[in-house]
């Protein structure tokens, strides 16, 4: 998705970058807490965080998945099954997704054979920039998803079933 400043050894801060995924996730979560942004850690072991956005026309969900390599150097963003289409409409949807892929360089869009649309993106992170970088990328990803849903009107519809399942998983996680 994006690369924000710093260098590989210190991230620009003089601090070692040999921080694992949990450490990077925790830096980011503290930043989100300080900004008052709500999120849910869906999987402590895999370091997957869910953010739900209420948009102007569409609500979106973004999953941030922190790289498990040590040191953690990237975050993968995903909105799996954010929309769905009829199988009979797949050729037209593929053309629309190609248009979106040309329009939005930060996110790639694809559709599976069942008609579920997914969006993916990645960014490089360092300890000194992880908080701002991941926050910026999540909000940008959500905005792009909302624009994509608008462009897909008549071709595909938001997948409310998947969105509700993810929100339920977040609520159940908090109840544990």
N, C-alpha and C positions, 0 to 999 in steps of 0.2 A: 504494500500500500504506500508506504512512505519511509523515508530515511531522514531522521532529524538529528543533525549535528553530532559532535563528539567524535571520538576515535575508538578503535577496537580495544585498545588496552585499558583506557580509563573512562571512556565515554565523555571525555572533556572535563571531568571533575577531579581527576587525580585519584579517584576511588577505583579499586580493582573491579573488573567486570565479571569475576568468577562467581556470580550469584546465580543460584538455581531458579527454576520456574516459580517455586513457592515464594522465594524471596522477592523476585520481581513482581509477582502478583500482589504480595503484601505491600510493597512500595506503592503500587498503583491504587490498591484499595484504600490505603491511608489517605492518599490524595483525593480520591472520590469521597471519602467520609468528610474530609475537611471542606470540600466544595458542596456537600449536601446532596450528592448524586446517589440515588438508590440503585442498588445492584444486588444480585444474588450469586454467591459462589455455588455453582451446581455440583462441582466435583472437586473436593479438596486434593485428591491424589493426582488427578489429571489437570488441575489448575484451570478449570473452565468457569468463566464468569458470564452471567446473563444480564443484559441491560434491555429494558423495555422502554420504548420511546412512543409518546403520544404525538403524532404528527398533525399537520394542518388538515390533511385529507386521509391519511392512512397511518395506522399504528405499525411500528416495526419492532423486531426483536433482533438483537445482535449478540452473538456468542463470541467472547474473546478467549482464545485458547493459547496459553503461554507454553512456548517451546520447552520440551522436557530435557533437552541437551544441557550439559553444564559446560560452560556458562550458558544461560538462557540468552539468546540473541535475537529472537523473533517472537511475534505474536501473530496468530492466525485468526482472522475474523470470518464469521460464517453466519449466514441466515439460511439454514437448510429448509427447503420446502416453504419458502416465503409466499409462494403462489402456486396455483395449479391450473392446468388447462386440459381440455378434452384431448384424448389421443388423436382424434381425427384432425385436430388443429395444430399438431406438432410441427408440420412444415412451416406454417405461417409464424408460429412462436419462435422457431429457430431463427428465422430471418429477423424478427424483432429483437431477439437476444443478441444477434450479431451487430445490429445497429446500436444497441446499448453498449456492447463491448467496445465499439469504435468511439462512442460518445464519452464513456467514463473510464479513464485509465486506471483508477484506483481499485476498481472492483471488477471481477469477471463473473459473468452470468452463464449458466448452463441449465439444460433441462434433461431429465432422465426419460427412459422409454415409457414410464408410467404417467408422464405429464407433470411431475413435480419440479418446480423451478428453484434453483439454489444460487446464492451469491457468495463469493469467496474473495478474500483479500489478505495480504500479509504486510507486516512492517518490521523493520529492524529496530531493536531497542537496546539501550544501554542504561545502567542504573541512574545516571545523571539526567536522562531525558525520558525515562519510561513513563512517568506520571503524565506529563504533558502530551507526549507522543501518542500513547494509547488512548487517552481521553479524546484528543483531536480526531484520531482515526475512527473511533467508535461513533462520534457525532457525525463525522463526514460520511461514514458508511451508512448510517441511518438515513441521512438526507438523500444520498444517492438511491437507496432502496425506495424511498418515498417517490422520488422522481421516476424510477423504473416502473413502479406500480402504476403510476399515472400514464406512462407511455404504453403499458401493456393492457390498458383498458380495452375491452372488446376481444382480447386475445387470451387473457388469463385473469383469474381472480385471486385475491389474497386467500391464503390457506389458513382459515380461522381455526381449523381442527388442530393443526400443528402448533399454532400460536398458543392455543389454550392448554395443550399438553405441556409445553415448555413452562408456561406460567404456573401450572399446577405443580410441576416438578420443583420449581423454585419455592413455592409455598410449603410443600411437604418437607423440603430440605430444612427450612427455617423451623418447622415444628419438631424436628428431631432433637 
